[in-house]
Each structure stands twice: as structure tokens, then as C-alpha cells.
């Protein structure tokens, strides 16, 4: 059974992800989203790393194009605005809570497939869900991995980024 729309994590993907991040990834179960440039962009990870550490980040962003674009977006202060909207827009807040529940369900399904239990992170998703917007990287990674319509804040942020994959590499 495929989980999280994952593609197999190949040796080529492992090398690309290590180059993207400057280190090897641990506990990868597949490529959850591939950048239009062809390289892995979001990896699905085990809920417990091989060394036994609980790891709540089920969708780990590796694409430097999207990482830089999201970092620039975070620097604008949009997260505080998004968090404030959660307090005043019940429909948005409800959709965001459902995104949190979907994230948890994905992790539980993966844990079950791996024959693992990870009670230490039960109820913990990512990015501040379900009540605040803390990390757009995690929320955009979730949206990229599962597709539009699941995480409204991740989808909104992704829409603000434009065609991030067309950016030239820089030595900043």
C-alpha cells in the first residue's frame, strides 16, 4: 500500500537530498513530492528514526528553491497574520484543525505499516497546527506532499510563492 503519495526513495534521490541539505537524511520512507526540476522536494519520514528518536515531522522539505522561497515569505511576518485569522475565521480554523488531523492520520498509518508505536508524539503534528502558524516550511511541505485542499494555510502560502523552482541558484 502506498502512503502519502510516495515514490520510492532511490540511491539517486538519497544523493540529491544529501546534496540539498549538506547531510544524509535519516528514516526516509519515500519521496512525497518531487520538484518540477526533477529532484526530491519533500521526503516522507518515519515517525521514529532508526536511532529510536521520535520524529514528528512526517513531511521533510529538501528542495532549496522552495526552502528559500518559504523563508522569504516567513520574513514578511505573514505567519502572525495567518494566526490572527485563525482566531477570527471559524471556517479557516476548522479546516486547519482537519489538516492537523489528516497529518496525524498519515503518521499513524505509516507507523502501523512499519509496525511501530510512537506514543511520545501522539497529537503533535507540525507547523503550529491546529491553533497557530509557527512554521510555513512544515505547512507548505504538507501541502506539497498531500496536494491541494487538505491544508488551507499551507495551500495559501504555496500560492504566494509563485514558480519558486525557476529561481537561479545563488551563493548567498
LINSUL-V227362 format. One record per pair of residues at least 24 apart in sequence whose ideal C-beta (glycine too) atoms are under 8 Angstrom apart, sorted by the first residue. I is the first residue (numbers start at 1). J is the second residue. D is the distance in Angstrom with one decimal. If there is no record, write none. Layout:
{{I	J	D} {I	J	D}}
This chain:
{{1	113	6.9} {3	29	7.3} {3	30	7.5} {3	44	6.9} {3	106	7.0} {3	109	6.0} {3	110	5.4} {3	113	6.4} {4	30	7.1} {4	32	5.0} {4	44	4.7} {4	58	7.4} {4	59	7.5} {4	106	5.6} {4	110	7.3} {4	145	5.7} {4	146	6.8} {5	32	6.3} {5	33	7.8} {5	145	6.8} {5	146	7.0} {5	147	7.2} {6	30	2.9} {6	31	6.3} {6	32	5.5} {6	44	5.0} {7	31	4.4} {7	34	6.8} {9	40	7.6} {9	43	6.9} {13	39	7.9} {13	40	4.8} {16	40	5.7} {16	62	7.9} {17	43	6.4} {17	62	4.8} {20	62	4.6} {20	63	6.7} {20	64	5.6} {21	62	5.8} {25	60	7.1} {25	62	7.3} {26	50	6.1} {26	51	7.6} {27	55	6.2} {28	60	8.0} {29	110	6.6} {29	114	7.8} {32	59	5.7} {32	141	7.9} {32	144	7.3} {32	145	3.7} {32	146	7.9} {33	141	7.7} {33	144	4.0} {33	145	5.2} {35	63	4.5} {35	65	6.4} {35	66	7.1} {35	165	5.2} {36	165	4.7} {37	63	7.9} {37	65	7.2} {37	165	5.3} {39	63	6.6} {41	66	6.1} {41	144	6.4} {42	141	4.7} {42	144	5.0} {42	145	4.9} {44	110	7.2} {44	145	6.8} {46	110	7.1} {46	114	6.4} {46	116	7.5} {47	107	5.0} {47	110	6.1} {47	111	4.8} {47	114	7.7} {47	116	6.5} {47	118	4.4} {47	121	6.7} {48	111	7.6} {48	116	5.4} {48	118	5.1} {54	118	5.2} {54	120	4.3} {54	121	4.7} {55	121	7.7} {56	107	7.5} {56	121	4.4} {56	124	4.8} {56	125	7.0} {56	126	6.3} {57	126	5.7} {57	138	6.5} {58	103	6.5} {58	106	5.9} {58	107	4.8} {58	110	7.0} {58	126	7.2} {59	126	7.3} {59	138	7.1} {59	141	4.1} {59	142	5.2} {59	144	7.5} {59	145	4.4} {60	141	6.7} {61	137	5.4} {61	138	7.7} {61	140	7.0} {61	141	4.2} {61	144	7.8} {63	165	7.4} {64	169	7.6} {65	164	4.9} {65	165	4.9} {65	167	5.5} {66	140	6.6} {66	144	7.4} {66	161	7.1} {66	164	5.3} {66	165	7.4} {67	137	6.7} {68	164	7.5} {68	167	7.1} {69	161	4.5} {69	162	7.7} {69	164	3.8} {69	167	7.2} {70	136	5.1} {70	137	5.1} {70	140	5.4} {70	157	6.9} {70	161	6.9} {71	137	7.6} {73	136	6.1} {73	157	6.1} {73	160	5.8} {73	161	6.6} {74	136	5.2} {74	137	7.7} {78	136	7.6} {78	157	7.4} {78	160	7.4} {79	133	4.5} {79	134	7.0} {79	136	6.3} {80	133	7.9} {82	133	4.2} {82	153	5.6} {82	156	7.3} {82	157	7.9} {83	128	7.4} {83	132	4.7} {83	133	4.7} {86	131	6.8} {86	132	6.9} {86	133	7.2} {92	152	6.0} {92	153	8.0} {95	152	4.5} {96	129	6.3} {96	130	5.9} {96	151	7.5} {96	152	5.9} {96	153	5.9} {97	129	7.7} {97	130	4.3} {98	150	7.8} {99	129	6.1} {99	130	7.6} {99	142	7.0} {99	150	5.6} {99	151	3.9} {99	152	6.7} {99	153	7.4} {99	154	7.2} {100	125	4.7} {100	129	3.7} {100	130	3.7} {101	130	7.8} {102	146	7.0} {102	150	5.4} {102	151	7.6} {103	129	6.6} {103	142	6.1} {103	151	7.8} {106	146	7.5} {127	153	7.6} {127	154	7.5}}
